[in-house]
Amino acid sequence: MNVIFLSKRQGRARQLNLAHPLTLSLVGGLALAVLGSAFALGLQFGRGAQGGVLGDTLSFGGLLAEQKREIGELRQQLQLRVDAMAMRLGEVNAHIIRLDALGKRLTEMADIDSHEFNFELEPPSGGPEGGGEGVSAQVPDLTAMLSRLEQRVNLRDSQLAALENVILARELKEQIHPAGRPVTRGFISSYFGERADPFDGREAFHKGVDFAGSMGDKVVAVAAGVVTWAGQRSGFGKLIEINHGDGYVTRYAHNQRTLVSVGEMVKRGEAVALMGSTGRSTGPHVHFEVLRNGRQVDPLSFVGR
C-alpha cells in the first residue's frame, strides 16, 4: 500500500510504501510509545486518587478522637456541677434544720401550742383541681431553683430572727417590770397612803409599803435593773435605789447592810441588802417604794403580780 505526498514548494509527488519493513517499524514504535505514555499517566492518576481517600480516612479518625475528648471534658464538667449543686443542697438542708430548731425554741419561749405551730410537719395545703388540661412539668433550671430556695430561706431566717427579738424584748420588759415582794419572808406592817406618823402621831402620807421581818433577812430586787444609789440618805438610812428603765425606779430603805454597789446590774430575786433599822425607823423592816416617771405609786399593785 502506497501513500502519495504532494509538495507545495517543488510541485512534485512523493510516495510512502506502508508495506516496507522500515515504515512498519516506525509506526509500531510510535504506537508503543503512545500506549506506554497512556499507561504511565493512568498509573499516576490511580495513585493520586488512592492517596486522597487514605488522607480523608485519617482526617475523619482524628475528628472522632477530638469529639471523644470533648465529650469526656463535658462529662467531667457536668460531674463537677452536680457535686457543687449537691453541696449547696446540703448547706440549704442544714440551714433549714437550724431554722426548725429556732422555730421550736421560739414556740417554747412564746408558750405557743406545739400542735398549732409544729416545725416537724409540713404545713397543710390544698385546693380544687383546675378545669383545663394539665400542663406537663418542665425540667427546671436547678441553679435558679436553688437560688430561689436560698432567698426564701434567708427571708424565713430574717422573719424568725425578728420574731425572736420581739419575744426577747417582751421577756426583757417582763423582767424589768416591778413585780413581787422585796423580802423572802415577813409581813406588811404599814401600807401606802395616809397614816399616823410613828414618831409624833401626826397624820402623814406614807409613800411606800413597810415589810417587817428579822434583822439580817435578805432584801431582794423585784425586777432587773441598774443600781443608781447604794448608801446613806437622810431619813432612809442605808438605801438601795434601782432604775429598771421604762420610767420605773424602786427603793429599799432602812437596811442593815448593802450588798451591791452603784452601776451594778441586778436580776429579779437577787439579794441587794440585809434588813435592818437604820435611819428613821422603829424596828427591823424594809421600806419599799415604787416610782413611775418620778412619782411614788402604790407598791401593792406590783406586789400582787
C-alpha positions in Angstrom: 0.0 0.0 0.0 1.4 3.4 -1.1 0.7 6.9 0.4 1.3 9.8 -2.1 2.5 13.2 -0.6 2.4 16.4 -2.8 4.9 19.2 -2.2 3.7 22.8 -2.5 7.2 24.3 -2.9 8.5 21.9 -5.6 5.2 20.7 -7.1 6.4 17.1 -7.1 4.7 14.0 -5.8 6.3 11.5 -3.3 5.3 8.0 -2.3 5.5 6.2 1.0 5.2 2.5 0.9 3.5 1.3 4.2 4.4 -2.3 3.5 8.1 -1.5 3.7 9.7 -3.1 6.8 11.2 0.2 8.0 7.9 2.0 7.8 6.2 -0.7 9.8 8.9 -0.5 12.4 8.4 3.3 12.8 4.7 3.0 13.0 4.9 0.2 15.6 7.4 2.1 17.7 5.2 5.2 17.7 2.1 3.1 18.8 4.1 1.6 21.6 5.3 5.0 22.8 1.7 6.3 22.9 0.4 3.3 24.8 3.3 3.5 27.3 2.6 7.2 28.0 -1.1 6.5 28.5 -0.4 3.6 30.9 2.0 5.8 33.0 -0.5 8.6 33.2 -3.2 6.2 34.3 -1.0 4.7 37.0 -0.1 8.1 38.3 -3.7 9.2 38.5 -4.7 6.0 40.3 -2.0 6.5 42.9 -3.2 10.1 43.5 -6.8 9.0 44.0 -5.8 6.3 46.4 -3.7 8.8 48.5 -6.7 11.2 48.7 -9.1 8.5 50.1 -6.5 7.4 52.7 -6.0 11.1 53.8 -9.7 11.6 54.2 -9.9 8.4 56.3 -7.1 9.6 58.6 -8.7 13.0 58.9 -12.1 11.5 59.9 -10.4 9.3 62.5 -8.7 12.4 64.1 -12.1 14.2 64.2 -13.7 11.3 66.1 -10.9 11.3 68.6 -11.3 15.1 69.2 -15.0 14.6 69.7 -14.4 11.8 72.2 -12.0 14.1 74.1 -14.6 16.9 74.2 -17.3 14.5 75.4 -15.0 13.4 78.3 -14.4 17.1 79.3 -18.1 17.9 79.2 -18.8 14.8 81.3 -16.2 15.9 83.8 -17.6 19.5 84.0 -21.1 18.1 84.4 -20.0 15.9 87.3 -18.3 18.9 89.0 -21.5 20.9 88.5 -23.6 18.1 90.1 -21.2 17.9 93.0 -21.4 21.7 93.6 -25.2 21.5 93.5 -25.2 18.6 95.9 -23.0 20.6 98.3 -25.3 23.6 98.1 -28.4 21.4 98.7 -26.6 20.1 101.8 -25.9 23.6 103.0 -29.6 24.6 102.5 -30.8 21.5 104.2 -28.6 22.2 107.2 -29.9 25.8 107.3 -33.5 24.5 107.3 -32.7 22.2 110.2 -31.3 25.2 112.1 -34.4 27.2 111.3 -36.6 24.3 112.5 -34.7 24.3 115.8 -35.1 28.0 116.1 -38.8 27.7 115.4 -39.2 25.1 118.1 -37.3 27.3 120.6 -39.4 30.3 119.7 -42.6 28.2 120.1 -41.5 27.2 123.6 -40.5 30.8 124.5 -43.8 32.2 123.3 -45.7 29.4 125.0 -47.5 28.5 121.8 -49.3 25.2 121.4 -46.9 22.8 119.5 -49.9 21.3 117.6 -50.7 24.8 116.3 -47.2 25.6 115.2 -45.3 22.4 114.6 -42.0 22.7 112.8 -41.6 19.0 112.4 -44.5 18.7 109.9 -45.1 20.2 106.5 -47.8 23.0 106.6 -51.2 21.7 105.3 -52.1 22.8 101.8 -54.6 22.0 99.0 -57.2 23.4 96.6 -59.6 22.5 93.9 -58.4 21.0 90.6 -58.1 23.2 87.6 -60.8 22.9 84.9 -58.4 22.9 82.0 -56.0 20.3 80.7 -52.9 19.7 82.8 -49.6 21.0 81.6 -46.6 18.7 81.7 -43.9 19.6 84.1 -40.8 21.0 82.6 -37.3 20.3 83.7 -36.4 23.4 85.8 -33.2 25.2 85.9 -31.6 23.7 89.0 -29.4 26.7 89.6 -32.3 29.2 89.5 -34.4 26.9 91.7 -31.6 26.7 94.3 -31.2 30.5 94.3 -34.9 31.0 94.9 -34.9 28.4 97.7 -31.9 30.2 99.3 -33.8 33.6 99.1 -36.9 32.0 100.8 -34.7 30.5 103.5 -32.9 33.8 104.1 -36.3 35.6 104.3 -37.6 33.0 106.7 -34.4 33.4 108.8 -34.9 37.1 109.0 -38.5 36.8 110.0 -37.7 34.3 112.7 -34.9 36.4 114.0 -37.2 39.4 114.1 -39.8 37.2 116.0 -37.1 36.2 118.4 -36.2 39.8 119.1 -39.8 40.7 119.7 -40.1 37.7 122.2 -36.8 38.6 123.9 -37.9 42.3 124.1 -41.2 41.1 125.7 -39.4 38.9 128.1 -37.0 41.7 129.0 -39.9 44.1 129.6 -41.4 41.4 131.9 -38.0 41.2 133.7 -37.7 44.9 134.3 -41.3 45.4 135.3 -41.5 45.5 139.1 -43.4 42.5 140.5 -43.4 40.5 143.7 -42.3 41.1 147.3 -39.0 42.7 148.3 -38.5 40.1 151.1 -38.2 36.4 151.2 -40.3 36.3 154.5 -42.1 38.8 156.7 -45.4 40.7 156.7 -46.7 44.1 155.8 -46.6 46.4 158.8 -47.6 49.7 157.1 -49.5 50.4 153.8 -49.2 53.1 151.2 -51.2 56.3 151.8 -52.4 58.4 154.8 -51.4 57.2 158.3 -50.4 58.4 161.7 -46.7 59.1 161.9 -45.0 56.5 164.2 -42.8 59.2 165.9 -45.1 62.2 166.6 -48.6 60.7 165.9 -49.4 63.4 163.3 -51.2 62.5 160.1 -48.7 62.0 157.3 -48.6 60.4 153.8 -46.7 57.2 153.6 -45.1 56.9 150.2 -44.3 53.2 150.4 -45.1 49.8 152.0 -43.2 48.5 155.0 -42.4 44.8 155.3 -41.4 43.8 158.8 -39.0 40.9 159.5 -35.9 39.9 161.4 -32.6 41.7 161.5 -30.4 40.4 158.7 -33.1 39.0 156.5 -32.5 39.2 152.7 -33.9 42.2 150.8 -34.3 41.2 147.1 -34.9 43.2 143.9 -38.4 42.9 142.5 -37.1 43.5 138.9 -33.9 43.6 136.9 -32.2 46.9 136.6 -29.1 49.0 137.4 -28.2 50.2 140.9 -28.2 54.0 141.0 -27.9 54.5 144.8 -26.2 52.4 147.5 -25.6 54.2 150.8 -26.8 56.6 153.4 -29.7 59.0 152.7 -31.4 61.3 155.2 -34.5 59.6 156.7 -34.0 56.4 154.7 -30.8 55.2 156.5 -28.9 52.8 154.2 -30.8 52.9 150.9 -30.7 50.9 147.7 -32.2 52.5 144.6 -32.6 50.6 141.3 -33.5 52.0 137.9 -35.4 49.5 135.8 -36.0 51.5 132.7 -39.3 52.4 131.1 -39.8 55.0 133.8 -39.7 52.6 136.8 -37.5 53.0 139.9 -37.6 51.0 143.2 -36.3 51.9 146.6 -35.3 49.7 149.6 -34.6 51.6 152.8 -33.5 51.2 156.5 -31.1 48.3 155.6 -28.5 47.0 158.0 -26.0 46.5 155.2 -25.9 46.9 151.4 -24.8 44.1 149.2 -24.5 45.9 145.8 -22.8 49.0 144.5 -23.7 51.8 142.2 -23.6 50.8 138.5 -24.1 47.1 139.2 -26.6 45.1 137.2 -29.1 43.1 139.3 -31.6 40.4 138.4 -35.1 39.9 139.8 -34.9 38.0 143.1 -31.3 38.8 143.7 -30.3 39.9 147.2 -29.4 43.6 147.3 -29.3 44.3 151.1 -29.8 42.8 154.6 -32.8 44.0 156.6 -32.1 46.5 159.4 -33.4 49.5 161.2 -31.2 52.4 160.1 -32.5 55.9 159.6 -35.9 57.0 160.8 -37.1 53.5 161.8 -38.8 51.9 164.9 -37.6 48.4 164.2 -36.2 45.9 161.6 -38.1 46.3 158.4 -37.7 47.4 154.7 -39.4 50.5 153.4 -40.3 49.6 149.8 -41.2 52.3 147.3 -42.1 52.2 143.5 -41.7 55.3 141.5 -43.1 55.7 138.0 -41.8 58.7 136.0 -40.6 60.3 139.2 -43.8 59.9 141.3 -44.5 57.3 144.0 -47.3 54.8 143.2 -48.9 52.2 145.4 -46.4 49.2 145.5 -49.3 46.8 146.3 -50.3 46.8 142.7 -46.9 45.4 141.9 -46.6 43.1 144.9 -49.7 41.3 143.8 -48.1 40.4 140.5 
